Amino acid sequence: MTFQIVRTVGEEVLWESPVKRGDRFTIEYRHSSDHTPVRDLFTVGDEGEIVLIEESYRWYGAGLESHPGMGKTDFSGDWTRVRMRRVLPRFLLRVGEVAEQVLTIQGQKVPLLSI
């Protein structure tokens, strides 16, 4: 399988990396209004789908996971960690200048704004 970052207009492949089932990757970013760090942990599912398995943040901001029905929430450390299993058959992400999103996959850090 191949993990691809594709521009939605024109379907241009901007970046890619080989992956296999069970591989994990993160997207770390700064919350756009609260300016606090957020880290999303994903895995590659059996059919190649992307699965969000954990969202971690230091301070809750609008749009972050917090609903009790969404997953198991752990408040015990410096980071609030919400564990879940949200299958994302198609994962669309808007890349912006404020968030400073960084993909980490296969040990490689990729600042998304750079591609």
N, C-alpha and C positions, 0 to 999 in steps of 0.2 A: 504494500500500500504506500501511497505517497500523500503526505500532508502538504496541501497547497494553500497559498494565499493568492486569491484571485480578485482582480478588480471587477466589480459587478457589471460595469458598463464595458461591453466588448469581451468579457470573459478572459482577459489577459492574465496569464500566470505571472505573478510578481516575484514569488519566492517559493521554494519547495524543499522538502526533506523526506527521506524514506522513514516510514514508521511501521510498527506492527501492533497487533492487538495487545491491549494492556499497557502500551507505552503511556507515560504521563507527561504533561506539559503544564506550564503556568502562564498566565497573563497577569502581570503586575502593572498597576496604574495608580494615578493620583485622582481621587474623587473630584469631579469637576467643580462642585460648589463648596464642599467642605475642605478640600485640599488635603485630605488624609490618605494614607496608603491603603490600597486594597490588593489582595492577591487571590486570584481564582485558580483552582487546581482542576484539571481536566484529565480524562483518560480516553484512549481510543477504544471504542466498543468492538464487539465481535463482528459486526457488519460494516465497520469503518466509520460508524457514527461518532460524533464527539459527545462525551458525557461530562457534565459539570458535577464534580463529586465533593467540592468544598469551596466555600467562599470565606475568606478571612479578612478582618478589618480591625483597626485600632479604635475607631470611633464610628458609630452608625451614621450613615448619610442616606439621603433619599435614593431609593432604587436598590439598595442593598438587601440581601436576604435577611429576614428577621421573623417572618410569620412562623408560629409554632408548628403548623402543619407542613412546612416546607422541608424540614429535616431536623436533625439533632444539633442543638446549639450548645457550645461549650464556652463559658465565660471565665474559665479558671486561670488563664494566663494573660499576657500583655495584649494578645490578639483575641477577638471574638471569632470563633470558628463555627461555621454552619455547615454540617455534613449532610449531603443529599445525594440523589441520583436523578439528575435532570438530563434526559436524552435530547440532544439537539441534532436532528438529522441534517439540517442546514444551519450553519452558524454564520450569521451576519454581524459584522463589527464595524462601527464607524470609528475611524481613527481621527483623533483631534490633537491639537497642539497643547492644550492644557493638561490632558491626562497623562502624557508621557508613557504610553503603553509599551511594555516590553514583553515579548514572547520569549520564554525559555524552553527549548526543546532539544533533546539529544545533547545536553550540555552547552548548547549555543544560545547566547542572548541576542535577540533581534529587536532593536528599537523599531516599532512598527511605522513610525512617522518617517523613518529613513528609507523605507521602500515604497 
